[in-house]
Amino acid sequence: MAGHSKWANIQHRKGRQDAKRGKIFTRLIKEITVAARMGGGDPDMNPRLRLAVDKAMENNMPKDNIERAIKRGTGGLDGVSYEEIRYEGYGPSGAAVIVDCLTDNRTRTVADVRHAFTKHGGNMGAAGSVAFLFKHCGQLLYAPGTDEGRLLEAALEAGAEDVVAHDDGSLEVVTGPYEFARVKASLEKAGFKAELAEVTMKPSSETEMAAEDAAKMQKLVDALESLDDVQEVYSTAALA
């Protein structure tokens, strides 16, 4: 249950997420629409939709927006039909990158993603070239000073897969992707509020980078995240 220090990394990511609030509604509406189209409009019967709706509510999206997105996905309202595409590649220092997209124009999206990789010192790879370096899971991160023993007991009782203690005292609870919401709710009921909680593609190991390459990698991530068709960017790069 040991792990290396990552609290600065966590705070960095959290700050960047807060700075991107302007685009988050658009991305959440896309995700809700696609989740409803693929698995039906009932969040209680559709785990992916449940996650998307919960995230929308956490970001204070109006209920009407959520309901319209669900209706659009289930065919109750007209709207754009989005396709899911995943691109994989490498950034500076060989850091692995996954780019998840929802698009209504595959040709435009692949051109935009390839351009971002090329411009910022990376290159796109074939499907499956880096995905094996990541695990699809739920991740809840707790500040240094959190009671490890109590959290471990509560997390395992809630059905978490693991609790990782990092060198700086921060704690990480790992769950299955569709057990995430239930485990998070159970831990909150037990008094544990996560600093960062998400379903993610967690790298099995991180790529340490020199300052110059880290700056280049950050520019690549920024460029990819700025694209309208990009939903999420995951990387093995340790960016603090």
N, C-alpha and C positions, 0 to 999 in steps of 0.2 A: 504493500500500500504506500510505497514511497514514490515521490515524483520530484522533478526539479522545479525551481522557483519560477513562477509565472504571474505573480500578482500585478506587476507593472504592465504585462501583456494584456491582462484582463481589463485593467483600467483604461488602457489605450483603446482597446476595441470598444468598450462601453462608451467612451467619449466620442469615438467616431460614429457609432450608431446614433447617438443623440444628435450629432451634427447633420445626419442624413434624414431627419424627420420629414423634410419637405417632400421627399419622394416615396415615403413608406406607404401612404394610403394607396397610391397607384399600384404598387407591387402587391399589397395585401388584397386589393380588389381582384387583381388577376388570379392570385392564388386561391381565393375563395371561389371564384367562378370555375376554375379548372377542377378544384376538388369536388365541387358540387356536381359538375358534369360527369366526372369519373365514378363517383361513389354515391351519388344521391344527395338530396338536400337536407337530410336529417343529421345534425351534428352528433347525436347520440348513437347513430348507426354508421357513421363515417368518421373514423379517427383522424384522417387527414383534414377534413373539414373542421372538426372540433379544434384541432391545433390552430388552424388559420383564423377561426372565429375568436378563439381565446386571445390570440396575438393582436387581432384587430381591436378587441375590447380593451386590452392593456394599453393600446396606443390611442384610446379615446375616439375611435372611429364611431360616428353616429350609427345607431341601430338601423336606420332606414337604408344607409349605404350598404350595410352587411346584408340585409334582406334582399335588396335589389341585385346584389352580386350573386346571391344564391339562386334567385329566380332566373337570372340570366344564364347561369350554369345549367339549370335543369330545364331550360327551354321555355320558361314562363315569360321571358322578355327577350327581344331581339338584341343581338350584340355581336362583337367580334369573337371568332373562334380561335383560341390560342393553342399552340402546339408546344409541348415540352421538349427541350433539347439540352443536352449536356455536352460541353466542350471541355477538353483536358489539354494540359500543356505544361510547360516549364518556364520559370522566370529566372532571374539572375541567381547564380550559385547553384543552379539545378533544382531550386525549390519547386515542388509540385503544385499545380494550380488546377482547381475544378471551377467551372463557370456554368451555373444552372440558369437557363433562360426560359421564358415563356414568350412566344412570338407568333405573329400572324404573317410573317414573311421570312422564311428560313434563309433565303439568299441574302437579304439585307443583314440579318443577324450574324451569319458566319463571316461576312465581309468585315463587319464592324469589330467583331471579336478578334479576328486574325490581324486586323490593322493595329489594334491595341497591343497585342502580343509583340508584333514586329517592331512597332515604334519604341517600345520600352524594354527592349533587350531580352524578350522571351520568344518562345516558339510553340506553336500548337502541335499536339501529338494526336495519335490515333485514339479512337474510342477504347477505353479500358487501359490506357497507357499508364495512368497514375491512380485510378480509382481504388486499386487494391491497397494503396498507402493510407486510406481513410476508412473510418468506421461510421456508419449512419447510426446516430444515437442521440439521446437526450443528455444535456449537460447543465448542471446547476453548480454555480461557483460561489463560495462563501468566504467572507473576509477572515484574515488572520485573527485569532482570538476566539473563534467559534469553538464551542465545546465538542471536541472530536468524538469522545465516547458517546455522548448523547446523540450526536448527529448520525454516527455509524449505526447505533441501535435503531433510531427512527427510520433511517434510510432503508436498511435491510428489511425491517418490518413492513415498510411500504412497498417493497418489491424492487428496489434499486439493484442494479447489477454489481456496482462497486462504489467504494469511497476511496478517493486518492488524497493523501496528505502531501502537500508540497513543502519544499524546504523553507519557504518563508512563512509557513503557518497557515496559508490558505488551504481550503478544502474543496474538493470537487466530487460531486455525486454524478455517477453515470447511470443512465437508464436505457431501456429499449426505446426506440423512437415513438412508439404508440402507447407506452406506459408512462411517458414523460408527464402528461397533464395530471394523471392520477397521483404519481409520486410527488410532484410539485405541490399539489393541493394538500396531500397528507403531511408533508414537511412543514408547510405554512401553518397548518392546524397545530403542529407540535411546537410552533414558535420559531421556525427557521426560515428567514427571508433571504433568498438568494440575491447576490449582487448582479449576477448575470444568469439568465435562464433561457435556454433555447434548444431546439432540435437542430442538429448540425451534422456536418461531416468532419469528424474529429481525426486529426492526423495521428498515426501510430507513433511517429517521432517527428521532432521539429528540426528544421534546417537553420543552424546558426549562421549569421551573415555578418560580414564586415560592414562598417558604417556606410561606405559608398554603395555597396550592393543592396543594403537595406533600404536606402533612399530610392534606388532605382525600382526595387520591388514595390515600395509604397506607391510610387507613381503608376506602376502597372496595375496594381489593385484599384487605385483611384480611377484610372481610365476605364477599367472594366466595369466598375460599379456605377460610373456615370452614364453608361449605355442604357437606353430606355427598356430594352428587351431583357436585360440582365436582372435576375431575381436575387441571386446569392453568389458570392465568390469565396471559395475556401482555399487555403494554402497551408503548406507545411512550414512556411517562413516564420521565424520567431521575430516579430516586429514589435518593439516596445516603444 
